């Protein structure tokens, strides 16, 4: 590493460019949360305002770290398991209670149970069944066929 780079690092080990990268990564996670499962890299880059080449590198890192996952048909991305660690309420509040209820139901059935929240016109997965993956075709917001409960 060059002397100028060493001088630019503080005691945390961050260089001057890294906080910007953190902002971009968080913006990309927000884009996936907003657009939903199956969101393409191009859509993520556009919404987050990140150049495509940078977006592809960062998306690969976010997948490697578990913050994002590729949907089964590899057409896009969805939020990963590590996101739930970030959104769990501190001290165990209702998020833990909800998870416990979902786990109890999962232990009593052979089907996957996923808990979702619908607010402000957006559907969000709150607790995904780790034994059953959702496919992009079953949970994509772009799906145009009416669901049985939407009649």
C-alpha positions as CSV (number, residue, x, y, z in Angstrom):
1,X,0.0,0.0,0.0
2,X,1.3,3.5,-0.8
3,X,2.3,5.9,1.9
4,X,-0.6,8.3,0.9
5,X,-3.1,5.5,1.3
6,X,-1.7,4.6,4.7
7,X,-2.0,8.2,5.8
8,X,-5.6,8.4,4.5
9,X,-6.6,5.5,6.8
10,X,-7.9,6.3,10.3
11,X,-7.9,3.9,13.3
12,X,-11.0,2.1,12.0
13,X,-9.1,1.1,8.8
14,X,-11.4,3.0,6.5
15,X,-10.1,4.9,3.6
16,X,-11.7,8.1,2.3
17,X,-13.6,6.2,-0.4
18,X,-15.1,3.5,1.7
19,X,-18.0,5.5,3.4
20,X,-19.3,6.2,-0.1
21,X,-19.2,2.5,-1.0
22,X,-21.2,1.8,2.2
23,X,-23.8,4.4,1.2
24,X,-24.0,2.8,-2.3
25,X,-24.4,-0.7,-0.9
26,X,-27.1,0.4,1.5
27,X,-28.9,2.2,-1.4
28,X,-28.8,-1.0,-3.4
29,X,-30.3,-3.0,-0.5
30,X,-33.0,-0.4,-0.2
31,X,-33.7,-0.7,-3.9
32,X,-34.2,-4.5,-3.6
33,X,-36.4,-4.0,-0.6
34,X,-38.5,-1.4,-2.5
35,X,-38.7,-3.3,-5.8
36,X,-39.1,-6.8,-4.4
37,X,-37.8,-10.3,-5.1
38,X,-36.6,-10.8,-8.7
39,X,-35.2,-7.3,-9.1
40,X,-32.6,-7.2,-11.8
41,X,-29.1,-5.8,-11.4
42,X,-29.9,-3.1,-13.9
43,X,-33.1,-2.0,-12.0
44,X,-31.1,-2.0,-8.7
45,X,-28.3,0.1,-10.3
46,X,-30.8,2.6,-11.7
47,X,-32.8,3.1,-8.6
48,X,-29.7,3.3,-6.3
49,X,-27.9,5.7,-8.8
50,X,-24.9,3.4,-9.0
51,X,-22.9,2.8,-12.2
52,X,-23.7,-0.7,-13.6
53,X,-20.1,-2.0,-13.4
54,X,-19.9,-0.9,-9.7
55,X,-23.4,-2.4,-9.1
56,X,-22.4,-5.8,-10.4
57,X,-19.3,-5.9,-8.2
58,X,-21.2,-4.8,-5.1
59,X,-24.1,-7.2,-5.8
60,X,-21.7,-10.1,-6.0
61,X,-20.2,-9.0,-2.6
62,X,-23.6,-8.6,-1.0
63,X,-24.6,-12.1,-2.2
64,X,-21.3,-13.6,-0.9
65,X,-22.0,-11.9,2.5
66,X,-25.6,-13.2,2.7
67,X,-27.3,-9.8,2.5
68,X,-28.8,-10.7,-0.9
69,X,-29.6,-13.9,-2.7
70,X,-30.0,-14.7,-6.3
71,X,-33.6,-15.9,-7.2
72,X,-33.7,-19.5,-8.3
73,X,-33.9,-18.7,-12.0
74,X,-30.9,-16.3,-11.7
75,X,-33.0,-13.5,-13.2
76,X,-32.5,-11.2,-10.2
77,X,-32.0,-10.7,-6.5
78,X,-33.9,-10.8,-3.3
79,X,-33.1,-9.9,0.3
80,X,-31.0,-12.5,2.1
81,X,-31.0,-14.1,5.5
82,X,-28.6,-11.5,7.0
83,X,-31.1,-8.7,6.5
84,X,-33.3,-10.3,9.1
85,X,-30.5,-9.9,11.6
86,X,-30.6,-6.1,10.9
87,X,-34.4,-5.7,11.3
88,X,-34.9,-7.9,14.4
89,X,-36.1,-5.5,17.2
90,X,-33.6,-5.1,20.0
91,X,-34.6,-6.8,23.2
92,X,-36.8,-9.4,21.5
93,X,-40.1,-7.5,21.0
94,X,-42.8,-8.6,18.7
95,X,-40.4,-9.7,15.9
96,X,-39.2,-12.6,18.1
97,X,-42.8,-13.5,19.1
98,X,-43.8,-13.5,15.5
99,X,-40.9,-15.7,14.6
100,X,-41.7,-18.1,17.4
101,X,-45.3,-18.5,16.2
102,X,-44.2,-19.0,12.6
103,X,-41.7,-21.7,13.8
104,X,-44.4,-23.4,15.8
105,X,-46.7,-23.5,12.7
106,X,-43.8,-24.8,10.6
107,X,-43.2,-27.6,13.0
108,X,-46.8,-28.7,12.6
109,X,-47.0,-28.8,8.8
110,X,-45.0,-30.1,5.9
111,X,-45.6,-27.0,3.8
112,X,-43.5,-23.9,3.8
113,X,-44.8,-21.0,5.9
114,X,-43.7,-17.5,5.1
115,X,-45.0,-14.4,6.9
116,X,-45.5,-11.2,4.9
117,X,-46.5,-7.7,5.7
118,X,-48.6,-5.5,3.3
119,X,-48.3,-1.8,4.1
120,X,-48.4,1.4,1.9
121,X,-49.1,-0.7,-1.2
122,X,-46.0,-2.9,-0.8
123,X,-45.7,-6.5,0.2
124,X,-42.6,-7.4,2.3
125,X,-41.5,-10.8,3.6
126,X,-41.1,-10.5,7.3
127,X,-40.2,-14.1,8.2
128,X,-39.1,-16.6,5.4
129,X,-39.3,-20.3,6.0
130,X,-35.6,-21.4,5.7
131,X,-36.6,-24.9,4.5
132,X,-38.7,-23.6,1.5
133,X,-37.4,-21.1,-1.0
134,X,-39.8,-18.7,-2.7
135,X,-39.3,-18.5,-6.4
136,X,-39.4,-15.3,-8.4
137,X,-42.6,-16.3,-10.2
138,X,-44.5,-16.8,-6.9
139,X,-43.5,-13.6,-5.2
140,X,-42.6,-11.1,-8.0
141,X,-44.4,-7.8,-7.8
142,X,-44.5,-7.8,-11.6
143,X,-46.8,-10.8,-11.6
144,X,-50.0,-9.9,-13.4
145,X,-52.2,-12.9,-12.8
146,X,-54.7,-12.3,-10.0
147,X,-54.3,-14.1,-6.8
148,X,-57.2,-16.0,-5.3
149,X,-57.6,-13.6,-2.4
150,X,-57.6,-10.5,-4.7
151,X,-61.0,-11.1,-6.2
